[in-house]
Amino acid sequence: MYNIDDLNRDLAELELGGARVMTIGYSLLGRPIKAVFKGDASGGQVLVQAAMHAREYITTPLVIEMMKNYSGSGGVWCVPMSNPDGVMLCVDGLDSVADDNLKSFLLDVNGGSTDFSQWKANARAVDLNVNWNANWGEGAQNVTRPAPGNYVGAFPLSEPENIALWEFTNKILPNVTLSYHAKGNVIFWGFGCIKPYYDEALRLSDSTGYPLLESTDSAGGYKDWYTAVTAKLGLTFEVASASETFPIPLDRLPDIYKANKDVLQISSVIAAEIEADRG
């Protein structure tokens, strides 16, 4: 398992190595949402975020390892755990929640089970990756009431975790965004009729070995929103084999990292090209 204590330890190590660590906002339960930065803040910028879905927390140590080994000059901003309450609920169950009323609500949403290992949502049972203003509520698997996954929320950007990421994205204005999820060993690109920078996306597909697929029946995701609003390069990486079960064991990290080890370097070059193209 990988929890907030593990994340804080890794962020401290990155900071000792010269990276900048910051808090971009707070979760529903008041947990800090951390970000880390390496490179030059001028020119093309990359934003990578992970663990928006609680049970996919393997993506947090993955992007942390990617940041530790990134040595490019382009600016790379990383939000390694976008959904800290959800991750802690997945890892530690109801022990991670102090409020008895909230415990009762979450237990009810989870069908009376104290096993939250399959939980995707935040602590309000909202799926953060269907809560963005991009054809909100129109996804093929969306649901309209609190659930372990796929609940769209009361309205777009209803959740503090998403507001924090939305504000951060608008602040740094990245040229490329990378959303790390699990599973499938694919990269999703485009949104509706907006299909920008195909050749650039293909470079990342070639590097990882993950096929590049157009998003279909997708709505309300961070990548969807970013692509629709900016027409820049937003990609969703689905790591690990589709046959694996959640949560994906951490001993799979070396193989997953091997496939993704060059992603940040390539993305920073692409970001610089996009910045120059739009300049």
N, C-alpha and C positions, 0 to 999 in steps of 0.2 A: 504494500500500500504506500501511497504518497499523500501527505497531508500538508497543512499550512506550516507546521514546524519545519518540515523538510524543505518547503519552498523558501522560508525565511533564511534557513541555513545556506541554501544555494544562492540566494540574492546577496547575502553577506559576502560570500566568496567572490561573486561577480564584482561587487563594490570594491573589495580589496584589490581586485585586478584592474580597477580604473573605470568601471562602468558606473553610470548614474542610475540610482534607484529612487523611485518616487511613488507617492500614493495618488491615484487619479480619481478616487471616489471611495464610496463605502457600500457594502452590500445591505440587503434588507435587515440583517441582524447586526449591522455595524462593523463587519469585518473589513479591514482595508483591502482595496483592490490595487495591487502593486503593478508597477511597470518598471522596466529596465531599458537603458539606452546605451548604445555603443556607436561610435563613428562621428561624422560631421553633421551638425544640425542644419547646415545650408545645403542647397542642391536637392537632388532627388531623395525621397524618404520612403522607407518601408515600414509598415506596421504589421506585426504578426501577433495573433491572439489565439489562446488555446483554452481548453477545459470550459467551454461555454455549456457543454453538456456534462453533468456531474459524473456519470459513470465512465466518461472518456478521459478521466484524469491522467491517463498515461501520456497524454499530449503535453502536460505541464513539464515533467522532467525531460521530455523530448525537446521542446523548444528552449528550455534552459540549457541543455547540452549544446544545442545549435548556437545559442548566444555565447556560451563559454568559448566556443571554437571559431567564432566569427572574427575575422581579422581585416575585413575590408574597410575602406575609408568612408563609404556611403553611410548615411544615418539609418540605423535600424532600431525601431522601438518595439518592445515586446511586452504584451500583457499576458503573462503565463497562466494565470488562473482567473478567468473572467467571472466565474461562478463559485466563489469560495464557500458560500453556505451550502450549495448543492454538493460540492465535493466532500465537505465534512459530513454531510448527512449520508452520503454514499459510503464513506469510509467508517464513520463512528456511529451511524444510526442516530436515534433520538437522543443519545447522550450528548450530541453536539448542539442540542436546542435547550435553552434554559426555561422558556415560557411554557407552562403547562397547557394553556389553551392552544398554543401553536402545536405542541406535541400531539394533542388530541386531534387537531385538524389534519396534520400530516399523516397520522396513523390511519385516519378514516380514508383519506385520499389514496393511501397505499393498500387499501383493501383489508385493513386490520393487521397486516404483516409488519413486524419490526425489522425485516430484512429490506434495506434500502439500496442494495447493491446494484439494482437495475434502474435507479432513479436518474432522470435526465434534467429535471427542472430545478428552479431555485427554491427558496424556503416558502414561497407563496404558491408553489405548485404551478408556476408559469414556465413554459419552455422558452428560454431566452432567445433561441434561434428561430422562433416563429413570431417574435414580438416586435419586429422592425417594420417600418412603414414602406413596404414594398409588396404590393398586392396582399396586404395583411389579411389573414383569415381565409385566403383562397387556396391554400396548399392542400394537396390530395389527402394528407393524413391529419390535418388540423382538427382539433376538438375545441369545444366552446365552454368547457367547465374544468375546474382544477383537476389535474391528472399528473401521474409520474412523468409523463412526456407528452408533447404535442399540443398542450393548451396554449392558445394564442394570447391570453391575457385579456383584461378588460378593454384595452385600447393600445395602439402602437406606442412603444417606449413607455409602458406603464411601470417598468421595473427599474429600481435604482442602479442595478448593475449595467443595464443597457444605456441608461442616461449617462453614466460615467464614461462608457466606451464611446458613445455618440459625441459627447463633449470633447473627449480626448482626440478623436479622429478629426473633428472640425478644427481643433487647435493646431495639430501638427500637419494637417493637409497632406497625407501620404500619397505617393504616386502609385504604390502597389500595396495591396492588403492580402495577407495570407491567413486564412482561418483553418486551424488544425482541429480535425475531428477524427473519430475512429468508428467505423471500419470500412474496408472495401478496396484499399490500394488503388484509388482513382483520384483524379483531380477534376472538380467541377468548375466550369467556366461559363461566363455569360449570364444574362438574365433576360428572358423574353426575347425581344428583337434586338437588344443591346448586346453586341458580341465584339467587344474591343480587344485589340492587341492579341490576335490569335497566334501569330508567329512567336511572339514573346512568351505566351503561355506554353507553346509547344516546346520551347527550350527547357522549361521546368519539367515538363512531361518526359522529355528525353533524358534529363538528368536523373530523375527518380525512378524511371521505368514504369510510372503510373500512367495509364491511358488518360487522355484528356477527353472529357465528356461534357456535352452541353447540359445545363440544368433543365430538367423537365419536371413539371408538377411541383416546382419549388416556389415558395412564397414566404415572405416575412423573415428571411435570414439576413445576417449581417452582410454577407457577400452580396446578396440580392440588393439590399439597400445601397451599399457602396457603389455597386456597378450602375444602378439606376440613376443615382444622384450625380456621379462624377464622370461616368463613361470611361473610367480608367481601369486598370487591371486588378480585379478582385478575384481571388481563387479560394476554393475550399479543398483542402487536402484531407482525404479519408485514408488514414494509415491503418496498417494491419489487415490481415486476411479477412474476407467476409465470413469465413467459416468459424472464426474465433468467437468466444463468448465473453460478455462483459462481466466484471471489469477485466480488461486485457492484462495478463500478468506482466509485471515489470521486467521479467527476464527476457521479454521480447524486445526490449529497448535497443540493444545493440544492433539487431538486424534492421529495425525501423530507422534508427539513426543513420545507419550506413546508406540507406536509400535517400535520406534527406540532408546529408551532410553538406552538400553544395548549394542548397536552396537559397540561403540568405545571401551568399556571395553573388549568385546569378541574379537574384531579385534586386540587389542594390545596383547592379549594372543596368538592369532594365529600368529601374526607377530613375536613374540619371538620364537615360535615353528619353524616357517619357517627359521628364522635366525639360530637357533641351528641346524636344519636339514641340512642346506647348509654349515654350518661352518665345 
